[in-house]
Amino acid sequence: MQTQGQAREQGSAAAHPLAELLACPPETGRVLSAAVQSLEFQSGATIFWQGQESRGLYVVMGGELQRRTERLDARLTLGTVRVGDVVELAAVLGEPRHTYTLRALSPATLLLFPHEALEAAFKAYPPLRMQLLEELAREVSRAYDACFSLRVAGMRRRRTEGRYSSGAQGVR
């Protein structure tokens, strides 16, 4: 298990690239670095459950994770999350409940930026909230594009299968 000092060092190193990515001023990066927590999970562990209250913003530092959701009595796999991905922007920027369940597919390390630190960072540097909203919009757009691509591919496959099966029936 890591000491609190080691976790802060790792968090500080990760917060710097996050602050760079978001174009935060150094003082905002320091606010985030001071509060970051390093969390480790074993393969198969659930990091958080859909509907559970969010603790903050997660950044994946190691491992592979899977996002799953339940919608309209159906369980859907939303895809995998990899190193460097920012997780659950929707729960940080809107309703503070997780919109999906996140499970570790391998041993994983995540950094948690608690809500309180994010709120302090938003007050110190208001454009940060807008930058995160823009990233959330890109995430939703990518998910929509992926969903649309799968749906179109499924429609093409059904049309193709329909042609072969109807043609095969007439050959008897």
C-alpha positions in Angstrom: 0.0 0.0 0.0 1.3 3.5 -0.8 2.0 6.0 1.8 0.1 9.3 1.6 3.3 11.1 0.5 3.8 8.6 -2.4 0.2 9.1 -3.4 0.6 12.9 -3.4 3.8 12.6 -5.5 2.1 10.4 -8.0 -1.0 12.7 -7.9 1.1 15.8 -8.4 2.8 14.3 -11.4 -0.6 13.4 -12.9 -2.2 16.6 -12.0 0.5 18.6 -13.9 -0.4 16.9 -17.3 -4.1 17.3 -16.4 -3.6 21.0 -15.7 -1.6 21.3 -18.9 -4.3 19.5 -20.9 -6.9 21.8 -19.4 -4.6 24.9 -19.7 -5.0 25.7 -16.0 -2.9 28.3 -14.3 -0.3 26.8 -12.0 -2.2 27.9 -8.8 -5.2 25.9 -10.0 -3.0 22.9 -10.7 -1.7 23.2 -7.2 -5.2 23.2 -5.7 -5.9 20.0 -7.6 -2.6 18.4 -6.8 -3.0 19.1 -3.0 -6.3 17.1 -2.9 -5.7 14.3 -5.3 -6.0 10.7 -4.0 -4.4 7.6 -5.5 -6.7 4.5 -5.5 -5.7 1.0 -6.4 -8.1 -1.8 -7.4 -7.7 -5.5 -8.1 -9.0 -7.2 -11.2 -12.7 -7.7 -11.0 -13.3 -4.9 -8.4 -16.1 -2.4 -8.9 -14.8 1.2 -8.7 -18.3 2.7 -8.5 -21.9 1.7 -9.2 -24.4 3.4 -11.5 -26.6 5.6 -9.4 -24.1 5.8 -6.5 -23.1 9.4 -5.4 -19.9 10.5 -7.1 -16.8 11.3 -5.1 -15.2 13.4 -7.8 -13.3 13.2 -11.1 -11.3 10.0 -11.9 -8.2 9.8 -14.1 -7.0 6.3 -15.1 -3.2 5.9 -14.4 -2.9 2.2 -14.9 -5.0 -0.9 -15.9 -8.0 -1.4 -18.1 -11.5 -0.8 -17.0 -15.0 -1.5 -18.4 -18.0 0.8 -18.3 -21.5 -0.9 -18.1 -24.9 0.6 -17.7 -28.5 -0.5 -17.2 -31.1 1.3 -19.4 -34.7 0.3 -19.9 -34.2 -3.2 -18.4 -31.2 -3.9 -20.6 -27.5 -4.1 -19.5 -25.2 -2.5 -22.0 -21.4 -2.5 -22.2 -20.3 1.0 -23.0 -16.7 0.1 -23.7 -13.3 0.1 -22.0 -11.4 2.9 -20.3 -7.7 3.1 -20.6 -4.7 4.9 -19.1 -5.0 8.7 -19.4 -8.8 8.7 -19.7 -10.8 11.1 -17.6 -13.8 9.2 -16.1 -17.4 10.4 -15.3 -17.4 14.0 -16.3 -21.2 13.9 -16.3 -21.3 13.1 -12.6 -18.9 15.9 -11.8 -20.5 18.6 -13.9 -24.2 17.7 -13.5 -26.2 15.3 -11.4 -23.7 14.0 -8.8 -24.6 10.4 -9.4 -22.7 8.0 -11.6 -24.3 7.3 -14.9 -22.7 3.9 -15.3 -20.8 1.2 -13.3 -17.0 1.0 -13.7 -15.2 -2.3 -13.1 -11.5 -3.2 -13.3 -10.6 -5.7 -16.0 -7.1 -5.8 -14.7 -5.3 -4.4 -11.6 -5.9 -0.6 -11.9 -4.7 2.6 -10.4 -6.9 5.7 -10.6 -6.5 9.3 -9.3 -9.5 10.8 -7.7 -9.9 14.6 -7.7 -12.6 15.2 -5.0 -15.6 17.4 -5.7 -14.4 19.9 -3.1 -11.1 20.4 -4.8 -12.8 20.7 -8.2 -15.2 23.3 -6.9 -12.3 25.3 -5.4 -10.5 25.0 -8.8 -13.7 26.1 -10.6 -13.8 29.2 -8.4 -10.1 30.0 -8.8 -10.3 29.5 -12.6 -13.9 29.6 -14.0 -12.9 28.5 -17.6 -12.0 25.1 -16.2 -15.7 24.1 -15.8 -16.3 25.1 -19.5 -13.3 23.2 -20.7 -14.6 20.1 -18.9 -18.0 20.6 -20.4 -16.4 20.8 -23.8 -14.6 17.5 -23.1 -17.9 16.0 -22.0 -19.6 17.1 -25.2 -16.8 15.5 -27.2 -17.2 12.3 -25.2 -20.9 12.2 -25.8 -20.3 12.9 -29.5 -17.8 10.0 -29.8 -20.2 7.7 -28.0 -23.0 8.7 -30.4 -20.8 8.2 -33.4 -19.8 4.7 -32.2 -23.4 3.8 -31.5 -24.5 5.1 -34.9 -21.7 3.2 -36.7 -22.7 0.0 -35.0 -26.4 0.5 -35.8 -25.6 1.3 -39.5 -23.3 -1.8 -39.7 -26.1 -3.9 -38.1 -28.7 -2.5 -40.7 -26.3 -3.3 -43.6 -25.7 -6.8 -42.2 -29.5 -7.4 -41.9 -30.1 -6.2 -45.5 -27.3 -8.4 -46.8 -28.6 -11.4 -44.9 -32.1 -10.7 -46.1 -31.0 -10.7 -49.7 -29.2 -14.0 -49.4 -32.0 -15.7 -47.5 -34.7 -14.5 -49.9 -32.7 -15.5 -52.9 -31.9 -18.9 -51.5 -35.6 -19.6 -50.9 -36.4 -19.1 -54.6 -33.7 -21.5 -55.8 -35.3 -24.7 -54.3 
